[in-house]
């Protein structure tokens, strides 16, 4: 479901301390000056505004009405990926970026991430996106630190119908990140 309820977004990606200046999945959504300036309640209020915009800031997975997972997805042109020196723009296609996946403890290892990826791709498609990109780590069979797993893995996106579309200069948790893309025109 599109992330339009601020309370559910806050449950999934809000900071533990309301006065914090981190998380809420804003680092790729806002310019660095705005992102760094937002603190505590102002940060939460900015996310509340994003939830009210025409295009939601992402999608949420629910189980029996309870929010259990988050995926950040948005037009690449409206994210910092549009200006990234490490993650290239492959072409002029108006793709969407999928850059953060989060499943609440207690609900992991149940296939929720797969549903989040599918939901993000479907949301992008219904909003007119021709394709969606992700920038996961290419970790082979090595374990990824859980705090760095929010970008996903190459194999996870391959199982969801994405293909490797390019290399990046980005590294996370010691693993190279790859540019994965899924065409949305035929789905």
C-alpha positions in Angstrom: 0.0 0.0 0.0 1.2 3.5 -0.7 2.7 5.1 2.5 0.1 7.8 3.2 -0.3 7.3 6.9 2.4 9.1 8.8 1.9 7.1 12.0 2.6 3.8 10.1 5.7 5.3 8.4 6.9 6.5 11.8 6.4 3.1 13.3 8.6 1.5 10.6 11.4 4.0 10.0 11.0 6.7 12.6 13.9 7.2 15.1 13.7 5.7 18.5 14.3 9.2 20.1 11.9 11.8 18.8 14.6 14.4 19.0 16.9 12.5 16.7 18.2 13.8 13.4 18.5 10.4 11.7 16.4 7.9 9.8 12.9 8.5 8.4 14.6 7.5 5.2 15.3 11.1 4.2 19.0 11.1 3.2 18.3 10.3 -0.5 15.0 12.1 -0.7 16.1 15.6 0.4 19.1 17.7 -0.3 21.9 17.3 2.2 21.5 20.8 3.6 17.8 20.3 4.3 18.3 16.7 5.6 21.1 17.8 8.0 19.1 20.8 9.2 16.0 18.9 10.2 15.9 17.8 13.8 13.4 16.1 16.0 9.8 17.3 15.5 10.7 19.2 12.4 12.0 16.0 10.8 8.8 14.2 11.7 6.7 17.1 10.3 8.6 16.9 7.0 7.8 13.2 6.7 4.1 14.0 7.5 4.2 16.4 4.6 5.7 13.8 2.3 2.9 11.3 3.2 0.3 13.9 2.1 1.9 14.6 -1.3 0.4 13.2 -4.5 3.2 10.6 -4.8 3.7 8.8 -1.5 7.3 8.5 -0.2 7.2 4.7 -0.5 5.0 1.6 0.2 4.1 -0.3 3.4 3.4 -4.0 3.9 0.7 -4.8 6.4 -0.3 -7.9 8.3 -3.7 -7.9 9.9 -3.7 -4.1 9.8 -0.3 -3.8 11.5 2.5 -2.1 9.5 5.4 -4.6 9.2 7.5 -3.4 6.3 8.7 -0.4 4.4 10.1 0.3 0.9 11.3 3.7 -0.2 10.5 4.2 -3.9 10.2 7.5 -5.8 11.0 9.0 -9.2 14.8 9.0 -9.4 14.7 12.6 -10.7 13.4 13.7 -7.3 16.1 11.9 -5.3 19.8 12.4 -4.7 20.4 9.5 -7.1 19.7 11.9 -10.0 22.9 13.7 -9.0 25.0 10.8 -7.7 28.6 10.6 -8.7 28.8 7.0 -7.5 25.5 5.5 -8.9 25.2 6.5 -12.6 22.2 7.5 -14.7 22.2 4.9 -17.4 19.9 6.8 -19.8 17.2 9.4 -20.0 14.4 6.9 -19.1 12.2 8.4 -16.3 12.9 5.5 -13.9 12.0 5.3 -10.3 14.5 4.4 -7.5 13.9 1.8 -4.8 16.6 2.3 -2.2 15.5 1.2 1.3 13.8 -2.0 2.6 12.9 -2.4 6.2 11.0 -5.3 7.9 10.2 -5.1 11.6 11.8 -7.6 13.9 9.5 -10.5 14.4 8.4 -10.5 10.8 11.7 -11.1 9.1 12.4 -14.3 7.1 8.7 -14.6 6.0 8.9 -13.2 2.5 7.9 -9.7 3.5 10.8 -8.2 1.5 9.7 -9.9 -1.7 6.2 -8.4 -1.2 7.7 -5.0 -0.5 9.7 -5.1 -3.8 6.7 -6.2 -5.7 4.5 -3.6 -4.1 7.1 -0.9 -4.8 7.3 -1.9 -8.5 3.6 -2.0 -8.8 3.2 1.4 -7.2 5.8 2.8 -9.6 4.1 1.2 -12.5 0.6 2.6 -11.6 2.2 6.1 -11.3 3.5 5.7 -14.9 7.1 4.6 -14.3 8.6 2.7 -17.2 11.1 1.0 -15.0 12.3 0.8 -11.4 16.0 0.6 -10.3 17.6 -0.6 -7.1 21.2 -0.3 -5.9 21.8 -3.5 -3.7 25.0 -5.0 -2.6 26.6 -7.7 -4.7 27.6 -9.9 -1.7 27.7 -13.3 -3.4 27.0 -15.8 -0.6 28.6 -13.7 2.1 26.6 -12.4 5.0 25.6 -8.8 5.1 25.6 -6.9 8.4 21.9 -6.5 9.3 22.3 -2.7 9.9 23.5 -2.4 6.3 21.0 -4.8 4.7 18.5 -2.0 4.0 19.7 -1.8 0.4 19.0 -5.4 -0.3 21.1 -7.9 -2.2 21.6 -8.6 -5.8 20.2 -12.1 -5.6 17.1 -10.7 -3.8 16.4 -8.4 -6.7 17.2 -11.0 -9.3 14.5 -13.3 -7.7 12.1 -10.3 -8.1 12.7 -10.0 -11.9 15.4 -7.3 -11.9 18.5 -7.6 -14.1 21.9 -6.1 -13.6 21.9 -3.0 -15.7 25.2 -1.4 -14.7 28.1 -1.1 -12.3 28.4 1.6 -9.6 31.3 3.1 -7.8 29.4 2.7 -4.5 30.4 0.3 -1.8 28.5 -0.6 1.4 29.6 -2.8 4.2 32.6 -3.7 2.1 30.5 -5.0 -0.8 30.2 -3.3 -4.2 26.7 -2.1 -5.1 25.2 -2.8 -8.5 22.5 -1.1 -10.5 19.6 -3.4 -10.9 16.6 -2.6 -13.2 13.2 -4.0 -13.8 11.1 -3.0 -16.8 7.5 -2.2 -15.8 6.0 -1.9 -19.3 5.1 -5.6 -19.7 3.7 -6.2 -16.2 
